[in-house]
Amino acid sequence: MRLKDKVALVTGASRGIGRASCLALAREGASICGTARTHDDLEALEKELTALGIKAHTFACDVTKSPEVAACVKQTVSDFGRIDILVNNAGIGGYRPFLDWTEDDYDRIMDTNAKSTWLFCKEVIPHMLTQGGGNIVNLSSVAGLQGYPNEGIYCMSKSAQVALSQSLDREFYQKNIKVSLVCPGGVETHFALGDGRTPDGANMKGFSSAEDVAEAVLLSVLPRSRSRIVNVIMRPMNEQT
C-alpha cells in the first residue's frame, strides 16, 4: 500500500482513464475524490472504490466553471483534510477537417482540456504549498507534442497542457510539488469514439487500454525522494508509421 494516507483528487473520474486511475490509486491505499459530470457513473465508481476498503467521495462538477472547481477543491479538503495528488484527466476531443470546426467547438474543447487544468492547479497548489508538497499529473496526449490532421483544436488544447505542466514543474519542484505529464497516443475508451470512430472499427483495434495509462499515472505519483517523473510518452502498438 504505497499510497496509504494519501488523498487523490481525479477529474473526469467516471469513465476511461479517470476511472482506471482512481482504481489504480485506490489499490495502493489512496483515498479518492472523483469528479465528473455523469452522476450515475460517479455513483457506481464510488461503490466500487469503497468496496476496496478505502475512503471515497464523488462530486458532480463542471470543470470549466471556476466557482464549481473552487467548491470541489474546498469540499475535498473539508472531507479529507488535504490533497496529496491531483490528476487532471477531464477532456474532450474530436476528429474533423479543420474548416468544419466552429468557434463554439473551440471554446468547448479549450475550456474542458486546457482551462480546467489551469483552474484545478490554481485551486490545489496553495493547499500543497501549505502542507509541504504534492503530486500533480496532467493527462495530455501525443497530440500535444506534434500536430495531427483533423485534430487542430484538440492539438492546441493538449499543447497548452504540455506548456503549463513544464512551467509548473520548473516553478514548484523545489517546493516539493512534482508535476508530471502523461501523453498517451490512441486509447480504447469512450473518449475516442465519434466522428467516424466506432467500438468495432479497425482504427480502434490495438489502442492502449485505460489501465495502461493508469499505470503511468500511478508510476508518476509513487513516493520517491530523489527524483521526479516529468514526462511519460505512451504509444499504442498498432500505431501507423
N, C-alpha and C positions, 0 to 999 in steps of 0.2 A: 504494500500500500504506500507507494512513493509520494502520493499527494495527500496523505492523511492530514486533516486540519486545514487544508487549503480550500478556498472558495472561488469558484469559477462562474463568470457571467458570460453566457454564449448567446449571440444574436442569430437570428434565422435558425432557431433551435428545433423547429418542429419537423423538419424533413432533411433528407440528404446528408450533406457533410455536417451541418449543425447538429442534427440528431446523433449521428455517429460519433461526433466529437464529445457530446455530452456523455454518452455511454462509455467511451474510452476513458475520459477523465474520472468518471464516477467509479469505474472498476479499479482505479488506482487510489480511491478513497476520498476524492474531492467532493465537497458539497456543490450542488449545481443550482444556479438560477438561469433558466432558459427563457428567452423572449422571442416572440414571433407574432404574426397577425392571425394565424389559424387556431382558433380556440380548441376545436375538437382534437387536433393533432397534439396540441400542448398538453391537454388533459391526459391523453394516452402516454405521452412521454413522461409526465410526472409520475404516473403509476409505475411505469417500468423502472424509473430511476429509484424510487423509494423501495421497490422490491429488491434492489441491490443492497439495501441496508444503509443508504446514505440519506442525508437531508437534501431535499429538492423542492424548489418552488418554481412555478412558471408564471409569466406575466404576458398578457397581450400588449403589444406596443407598436406604434408606427415609428419606425427607426428614423424616419425623415423629419420628424417633428421634435424640435428641441425641448418643449415642455414635457413631452412624453418620455423622451430619453432621460431627462433630469429626474423625473419621477421614478423611472425604473431603477436608476442607479441609487437614488435615495432609499427606495424600498429595499433593495438588495442589501445595502449597508445596515439598514434598520433590522432586517431579518437575520442576517448572518454575521454582522459585526465588522466585516471587512470585505475587500475584493482583492484576491491574490492573482487571479488570471482573468483576462478579458480576451475573448475570441470574437473578433469582428468578422462574422460569416455572412450576414444578411446580404443578399444580392439578387439582381435580375439581369437578364440579357436578351438577346435576340439575334436573328440571322437574316438580314435583308440587304438588298442593294443600297448603296449609300444614298441615292436620290429618293428612296422611298421613305426614309426616316422623317419624322416631324419634330417640331420644337417641343411638343408635349412628350414625345419619346425621349428626347434629350434630357429634359428636366427630370423625368421619371427615373431614368437609368442613372444619371449622375447623382441625383439625390439619394437613391437607395444604396448605391455602391460606394460612392466617394464621400458624400456629405455625412451619411450615417456613421462611417468610420471616424471621421473627424469629430462628430458630436459625442460619440461614446468615449473616445480618447480624452476629449476635453473635460468630460464629467468624471472620468475614473482616475486620471492621472493625479489630481490633487489628493485623493484618498491613498494612492500608492506612495506618494511622497511622504505623507503623514505617517504611514505605517512602516516606512523604510524600504520599500521596493515592491516589485511585482513583475508579472509577465504579460505582455500584450502580443497576441497573434492576429495578424491581419491576413485574411484569405483573399489573395489577389488571383492572378491567372498568368499563364504564359502569354496570354493576350495583352497583359500589361507590360511585357518585356519586348514584344515586337508586334507590329500591326498585321491583321489578317483581313482579307477581303470580306465584305458584307458584315463586318463587325465593328465599324468605325467608332460609334459612340461607346460601345462596350469596351473597346480597347482604350479609349480615352479615360473612362472611369477607372479601369484597372491600373493604368499608368499613374493616375493620381494617387491610388493606394500605395503603389510602389514608392513614389516620391515622398509621400507622407511618412511611410514606415522608415525610410532611410534617414529622413530628417529627425524623427523622434528618437531613433536609435542613437544618433550622434549627440543629441541634446540631453538624453536622460540615462544613458547606460552607466555613467559614473555615479549616478544616484540610485543604482541597483534596480532600475526599471529596464528590463530586457524586452526589446521589440523585435519580433520575428515576422518574417514574411513567408507565406506558403503560396507557391504558384503552381497549381496543377494544370495539366492540359485537360483533355476531354474526360469528364467523369460521368458515369452512368447513374444519373439522378433525374428527378422530375425537372430540375433546372434546365437540363439540356434539351428538353422536348420543345416542340413548336417550330413554326416557320419551316416546315418540311421534315422535321425530325420526329420519328415515332419510336415507341419502345422496341419494336421488332425490326427497325430499319438497319440496313447494313452499316450506316455511319454511326451507329451506337454500339455495335459489337466490338468487344475488346477494349472499351474505355476502362480507365481506372475505376475502382469502386469507392464509394463514400468512406468505407472503412480504411482503405489505403490512405486516403488523405487525413483521416482522423488520427492515424498512427503518426503522421508527420506533425500534426498539431500537438499530440502528446509528447513526442520527442522534443519539441521546441520548449516545453514548459517544465520538463523534469528538472529537479534541483541539481544545480552544478555551480560551484563557487568560483571557478577559474576561467569560465568561458561562457559565451552566449551564441545561440544559433541565429544568424541574421537573415539567411535566405535559403529556402528549400524549393528546388525546382523539380516538378514531377511530370513525366510524360508517359502516356499510355503506350503499351506495346504494339498497338495496331496503327501507330502514327504513320501517316503517309510521308515519304521522303520527297 
